[in-house]
Amino acid sequence: MESIIHVKHPVAKNLLTKLRDINTDSYMFRKYLEEIAQILLFEALKNEETYLKEIEIWIGKGKFPALKEENFVFIPILRAGLPMLNGVLDVINNAQTGFLALKRNEETLESILYYDRVPPLEGKTAVILDPMVATGGSLDYALSVVKNKNPERIFSLNVIGAPEGLRRIAEKHPDVKVYIAGIDEKLNDKGYIIPGLGDAGDRAFNTQ
């Protein structure tokens, strides 16, 4: 699965262990999601092209490398992707933001889209934000929705996933790179990641 990039940074591993800990409260859970999202973003953009931007400095004016921040559109999958959005916006604060809300049918394990607030994506880099890739249904659906909006490119930042879901994404969207901090053992018979970290949305917003 060449399109799946497992980010094995020691700090990301440490943060992921903190996320797994059931004693981590919702505030810190959100903070750890923010911090892992930043590490994933750094990895995704490590070879990104820059341009020379003219700015005022203490001796006058000069041109220095910069990213075209306005070309990025961060798209969290609600609600669990919201803390990741906070993290990446701290790094690229002039990016645009869109929102997708998907709900998983617990019987069929398929996703249903009930909210789409994504700006025009022509010429943009769309970045999907979603902590968990279990069956891959939500990410698959989100990628299909985003592709219909014709962005220049897409990549996805994910905290943890199961081999089954990642395989689905690699097969159906080989053109999309997925940057992920942890690849776990398997899915159980209910479609939950094992060992996983529980329901990321519930844990992030204390709605268990």
C-alpha positions as a printed NumPy array, in Angstrom:
array([[  0.   ,   0.   ,   0.   ],
       [  2.332,   2.694,  -1.295],
       [ -0.2  ,   5.464,  -0.744],
       [ -0.344,   4.758,   3.009],
       [  2.493,   6.561,   4.802],
       [  3.016,   5.302,   8.346],
       [  4.546,   8.21 ,  10.28 ],
       [  6.696,   6.524,  12.924],
       [  7.943,   9.634,  14.692],
       [  8.788,   8.884,  18.362],
       [  6.805,  11.9  ,  19.56 ],
       [  3.765,  10.728,  17.59 ],
       [  4.101,   7.27 ,  19.143],
       [  4.26 ,   8.825,  22.602],
       [  1.171,  10.959,  21.951],
       [ -0.717,   7.967,  20.57 ],
       [ -0.021,   6.002,  23.741],
       [ -1.449,   8.901,  25.756],
       [ -4.556,   8.851,  23.56 ],
       [ -5.045,   5.132,  24.182],
       [ -4.919,   5.618,  27.952],
       [ -8.49 ,   5.551,  29.295],
       [ -7.398,   7.896,  32.098],
       [ -6.714,  10.716,  29.625],
       [ -9.436,  13.342,  30.091],
       [-11.279,  15.017,  27.217],
       [ -9.261,  18.242,  27.361],
       [ -5.927,  16.448,  27.056],
       [ -7.375,  14.044,  24.484],
       [ -8.142,  17.024,  22.252],
       [ -4.687,  18.501,  22.859],
       [ -2.955,  15.25 ,  21.887],
       [ -5.04 ,  15.05 ,  18.701],
       [ -3.966,  18.6  ,  17.855],
       [ -0.307,  17.772,  18.382],
       [ -0.368,  14.551,  16.362],
       [ -2.127,  16.404,  13.53 ],
       [  0.752,  18.868,  13.446],
       [  3.347,  16.081,  13.235],
       [  1.41 ,  14.458,  10.39 ],
       [  1.168,  17.796,   8.583],
       [  4.916,  18.38 ,   8.908],
       [  5.539,  14.962,   7.334],
       [  3.035,  15.555,   4.54 ],
       [  4.582,  18.915,   3.631],
       [  8.263,  18.118,   4.116],
       [  8.898,  18.359,   0.352],
       [  6.37 ,  21.096,  -0.346],
       [  7.448,  23.802,  -2.786],
       [  7.779,  27.339,  -1.475],
       [  7.855,  30.703,  -3.189],
       [  9.752,  33.895,  -2.385],
       [  7.562,  36.281,  -0.451],
       [  8.539,  39.907,   0.007],
       [  8.246,  41.082,   3.601],
       [  9.471,  43.968,   5.694],
       [ 12.333,  43.151,   8.021],
       [ 14.492,  45.177,  10.382],
       [ 16.854,  46.367,   7.609],
       [ 14.185,  47.115,   5.015],
       [ 12.566,  44.609,   2.66 ],
       [ 13.552,  41.127,   1.623],
       [ 12.24 ,  38.008,  -0.123],
       [ 12.088,  34.778,   1.838],
       [ 10.594,  31.27 ,   1.38 ],
       [  6.922,  30.886,   2.219],
       [  4.055,  28.506,   1.613],
       [  0.987,  29.532,  -0.373],
       [ -1.186,  29.032,   2.68 ],
       [ -4.375,  30.198,   1.002],
       [ -4.154,  27.215,  -1.393],
       [ -4.803,  24.746,   1.44 ],
       [ -8.314,  23.752,   2.495],
       [ -8.532,  21.736,   5.712],
       [-11.616,  19.524,   5.885],
       [-12.296,  17.819,   9.218],
       [-14.851,  15.04 ,   9.371],
       [-17.181,  16.06 ,  12.165],
       [-16.989,  15.827,  15.02 ],
       [-13.834,  13.922,  15.913],
       [-11.747,  15.788,  13.321],
       [-12.275,  19.189,  14.975],
       [ -9.312,  19.   ,  17.39 ],
       [ -7.057,  18.078,  14.465],
       [ -8.298,  21.201,  12.675],
       [ -7.179,  23.367,  15.587],
       [ -3.721,  21.813,  15.392],
       [ -3.14 ,  22.323,  11.671],
       [ -4.565,  25.845,  11.687],
       [ -1.982,  26.763,  14.318],
       [  0.647,  25.849,  11.703],
       [ -1.002,  27.185,   8.523],
       [ -3.339,  29.843,   9.828],
       [ -4.273,  31.418,   6.475],
       [ -5.711,  28.183,   5.083],
       [ -9.392,  27.82 ,   4.299],
       [-11.647,  25.388,   6.12 ],
       [-14.52 ,  23.169,   5.036],
       [-16.629,  20.707,   6.996],
       [-18.099,  17.291,   6.297],
       [-20.357,  15.429,   8.725],
       [-20.762,  11.69 ,   8.317],
       [-22.605,   9.187,  10.484],
       [-21.909,   5.472,  10.423],
       [-24.833,   3.079,  10.202],
       [-23.978,   0.662,  13.013],
       [-25.769,  -2.208,  11.26 ],
       [-24.328,  -1.892,   7.753],
       [-21.137,  -0.039,   8.889],
       [-21.603,   2.263,   5.878],
       [-21.442,   6.06 ,   6.107],
       [-24.18 ,   8.61 ,   5.546],
       [-23.37 ,  12.239,   4.667],
       [-25.604,  14.746,   6.451],
       [-23.623,  17.997,   6.225],
       [-21.401,  19.362,   3.464],
       [-19.928,  22.824,   3.92 ],
       [-16.819,  22.725,   1.752],
       [-15.71 ,  25.802,  -0.236],
       [-14.793,  25.641,  -3.939],
       [-11.698,  23.473,  -4.358],
       [-10.525,  24.148,  -7.903],
       [ -6.758,  24.72 ,  -7.818],
       [ -6.632,  23.915,  -4.087],
       [ -4.983,  21.261,  -1.943],
       [ -7.691,  19.508,   0.065],
       [ -6.57 ,  17.989,   3.375],
       [ -8.958,  15.544,   5.056],
       [ -8.732,  15.352,   8.86 ],
       [-10.123,  12.312,  10.659],
       [ -8.624,  10.561,  13.69 ],
       [ -9.723,   7.014,  12.873],
       [ -9.834,   4.787,   9.79 ],
       [-11.743,   1.677,  10.869],
       [-13.664,   0.092,   7.99 ],
       [-12.565,   3.011,   5.813],
       [-16.171,   3.839,   4.981],
       [-16.161,   7.422,   6.253],
       [-12.856,   8.308,   4.631],
       [-13.856,   6.603,   1.377],
       [-17.105,   8.587,   1.305],
       [-15.368,  11.854,   2.224],
       [-12.768,  11.395,  -0.501],
       [-15.475,  10.75 ,  -3.086],
       [-17.316,  13.924,  -2.052],
       [-14.127,  16.002,  -2.15 ],
       [-13.023,  14.588,  -5.51 ],
       [-16.316,  15.729,  -7.04 ],
       [-15.279,  19.285,  -6.168],
       [-12.167,  18.979,  -8.394],
       [ -9.263,  19.982,  -6.125],
       [ -5.774,  20.034,  -7.552],
       [ -4.741,  17.321,  -5.075],
       [ -5.899,  15.609,  -1.896],
       [ -4.182,  14.028,   1.054],
       [ -5.477,  12.737,   4.359],
       [ -4.183,  13.035,   7.925],
       [ -5.295,  10.234,  10.245],
       [ -4.226,   9.267,  13.734],
       [ -4.973,   5.548,  13.834],
       [ -6.304,   2.9  ,  11.475],
       [ -6.969,  -0.775,  10.894],
       [ -5.379,  -2.704,   8.004],
       [ -8.822,  -3.502,   6.553],
       [ -9.838,   0.148,   6.242],
       [ -6.478,   1.324,   4.987],
       [ -6.467,  -1.415,   2.353],
       [ -9.887,  -0.22 ,   1.181],
       [ -8.636,   3.344,   0.811],
       [ -5.427,   2.281,  -0.949],
       [ -7.418,   0.212,  -3.45 ],
       [-10.189,   2.728,  -4.135],
       [ -8.113,   5.933,  -3.917],
       [ -4.525,   5.081,  -4.893],
       [ -3.994,   8.718,  -5.904],
       [ -4.524,   9.952,  -2.32 ],
       [ -1.699,   9.785,   0.188],
       [ -2.755,   8.904,   3.711],
       [ -0.441,   9.995,   6.541],
       [ -1.192,   7.985,   9.659],
       [  0.459,   7.733,  13.078],
       [ -0.636,   4.223,  14.064],
       [ -1.675,   1.07 ,  12.203],
       [ -3.344,  -1.339,  14.604],
       [ -3.958,  -5.069,  14.558],
       [ -7.471,  -5.524,  13.168],
       [-11.184,  -4.733,  13.326],
       [-13.474,  -6.634,  15.652],
       [-16.875,  -8.008,  14.572],
       [-18.484,  -4.624,  15.277],
       [-16.042,  -2.756,  13.036],
       [-14.043,  -1.211,  15.893],
       [-10.267,  -0.889,  15.773],
       [ -8.362,  -3.278,  18.035],
       [ -6.596,  -2.261,  20.252],
       [ -7.686,   1.213,  19.139],
       [ -8.475,   4.076,  21.502],
       [-12.254,   3.987,  21.845],
       [-14.685,   6.413,  20.226],
       [-12.588,   9.489,  19.411],
       [-15.586,  11.817,  19.196],
       [-16.994,  10.732,  22.539],
       [-13.621,  10.907,  24.237],
       [-12.757,  14.312,  22.746],
       [-16.047,  15.929,  23.745],
       [-16.866,  13.952,  26.87 ],
       [-20.105,  12.48 ,  25.524],
       [-19.56 ,   8.839,  26.432]])
